[in-house]
Amino acid sequence: MNTIIKEQDGNLVALFEGRLDTAATAQTERDLMPLADCEGKDIILDCTALEYISSSGLRLFLSVLKNAKPKGSHVYVTGMNAQIRSVFTMTGFLNLFEVK
C-alpha cells in the first residue's frame, strides 16, 4: 500500500495505491496525518489506483471526514472502481461522502 499526499489547486489530495487492508492501516493512518491541517482546504481521496478497501480502511476514510467537517472542509472521493463503489454502497459510505 502506498499513500501520497500532495496539494493541488488549493486542495489536499491523497492518492491511494494498492490494497488498503488491515495490515496497511497503521502506516496509512500515519501517512494521512497531513490531512489534519485542512483548514480552508477541501480533501480529495483519490481511489483510482486503490484495488481493495477493508473495514479498517473505511474507518480511516471516516476519520478524515470527521476531522474535516468541523473545519468547514469538504471530503470528495474520486476514481472508485466497481468493487470499491460496491463496498461504499453496501456500507452506506456512499451517502456520507461526496463522490466525483
DOLOFI-903632 format. One record per residue (C-alpha): residue in one letter; x, y, z; residue number from 1. Coordinates in Angstrom, 3 decimals. Layout:
REM DOLOFI-903632
A | X | Y | Z | NUM
...
This chain:
REM DOLOFI-903632
M | 0.000 | 0.000 | 0.000 | 1
N | 1.301 | 3.414 | -0.955 | 2
T | -0.256 | 6.739 | 0.036 | 3
I | 0.866 | 10.057 | -1.379 | 4
I | -0.353 | 13.407 | -0.064 | 5
K | 0.005 | 16.485 | -2.245 | 6
E | -1.501 | 19.930 | -2.564 | 7
Q | -3.235 | 20.634 | -5.855 | 8
D | -5.344 | 23.633 | -6.856 | 9
G | -5.715 | 24.676 | -3.209 | 10
N | -6.937 | 21.223 | -2.163 | 11
L | -5.248 | 18.393 | -0.299 | 12
V | -5.150 | 15.227 | -2.391 | 13
A | -4.487 | 11.746 | -1.007 | 14
L | -3.574 | 9.206 | -3.684 | 15
F | -4.034 | 5.572 | -2.678 | 16
E | -2.226 | 2.762 | -4.498 | 17
G | -2.679 | -0.924 | -3.687 | 18
R | -4.736 | -2.678 | -1.029 | 19
L | -5.964 | -0.729 | 1.996 | 20
D | -6.404 | -3.720 | 4.270 | 21
T | -5.904 | -4.253 | 7.995 | 22
A | -2.157 | -4.813 | 7.562 | 23
A | -1.745 | -1.466 | 5.759 | 24
T | -3.977 | 0.580 | 8.058 | 25
A | -1.406 | 1.666 | 10.661 | 26
Q | 1.046 | 3.049 | 8.095 | 27
T | -1.729 | 4.632 | 6.020 | 28
E | -3.070 | 6.352 | 9.130 | 29
R | 0.365 | 7.906 | 9.696 | 30
D | 0.553 | 8.866 | 6.016 | 31
L | -2.794 | 10.694 | 6.299 | 32
M | -1.691 | 12.897 | 9.220 | 33
P | -1.040 | 15.954 | 6.977 | 34
L | -4.778 | 15.988 | 6.173 | 35
A | -5.480 | 17.048 | 9.762 | 36
D | -4.349 | 20.566 | 8.782 | 37
C | -7.115 | 21.025 | 6.227 | 38
E | -8.454 | 24.369 | 7.481 | 39
G | -9.833 | 26.171 | 4.432 | 40
K | -8.920 | 23.357 | 2.035 | 41
D | -11.023 | 20.556 | 0.640 | 42
I | -9.746 | 16.987 | 0.682 | 43
I | -9.810 | 14.656 | -2.299 | 44
L | -9.373 | 10.950 | -1.612 | 45
D | -8.228 | 9.618 | -4.988 | 46
C | -9.007 | 5.898 | -5.241 | 47
T | -8.050 | 5.498 | -8.907 | 48
A | -5.232 | 3.053 | -8.041 | 49
L | -6.897 | 1.557 | -4.945 | 50
E | -7.513 | -2.144 | -5.503 | 51
Y | -9.274 | -3.060 | -2.241 | 52
I | -10.551 | -1.412 | 0.944 | 53
S | -11.314 | -3.229 | 4.198 | 54
S | -13.421 | -2.085 | 7.126 | 55
S | -10.218 | -0.718 | 8.673 | 56
G | -9.662 | 1.373 | 5.558 | 57
L | -13.234 | 2.636 | 5.668 | 58
R | -12.640 | 3.674 | 9.274 | 59
L | -9.671 | 5.787 | 8.115 | 60
F | -11.801 | 7.485 | 5.462 | 61
L | -14.471 | 8.195 | 8.085 | 62
S | -11.826 | 9.622 | 10.424 | 63
V | -10.689 | 12.036 | 7.695 | 64
L | -14.312 | 13.109 | 7.155 | 65
K | -14.974 | 13.630 | 10.884 | 66
N | -11.849 | 15.775 | 11.189 | 67
A | -12.578 | 17.862 | 8.085 | 68
K | -16.265 | 18.725 | 8.558 | 69
P | -15.895 | 20.891 | 11.694 | 70
K | -13.168 | 22.835 | 9.890 | 71
G | -15.508 | 23.657 | 7.005 | 72
S | -13.725 | 21.374 | 4.562 | 73
H | -15.415 | 19.012 | 2.125 | 74
V | -14.146 | 15.481 | 1.503 | 75
Y | -14.504 | 14.114 | -2.019 | 76
V | -13.851 | 10.557 | -3.141 | 77
T | -12.787 | 10.095 | -6.761 | 78
G | -11.750 | 7.265 | -9.036 | 79
M | -13.617 | 4.404 | -7.376 | 80
N | -13.611 | 1.157 | -9.341 | 81
A | -16.720 | -1.070 | -9.321 | 82
Q | -15.543 | -3.132 | -6.341 | 83
I | -14.736 | -0.105 | -4.158 | 84
R | -18.031 | 1.552 | -5.140 | 85
S | -19.860 | -1.640 | -4.173 | 86
V | -18.229 | -1.632 | -0.722 | 87
F | -19.150 | 2.045 | -0.263 | 88
T | -22.738 | 1.305 | -1.325 | 89
M | -23.166 | -1.755 | 0.931 | 90
T | -21.800 | 0.053 | 3.977 | 91
G | -23.714 | 3.297 | 3.427 | 92
F | -20.485 | 5.250 | 2.945 | 93
L | -21.648 | 6.371 | -0.487 | 94
N | -24.194 | 8.565 | 1.338 | 95
L | -21.565 | 10.056 | 3.660 | 96
F | -19.024 | 11.225 | 1.097 | 97
E | -19.244 | 13.491 | -1.904 | 98
V | -18.300 | 11.362 | -4.907 | 99
K | -16.764 | 12.810 | -8.068 | 100
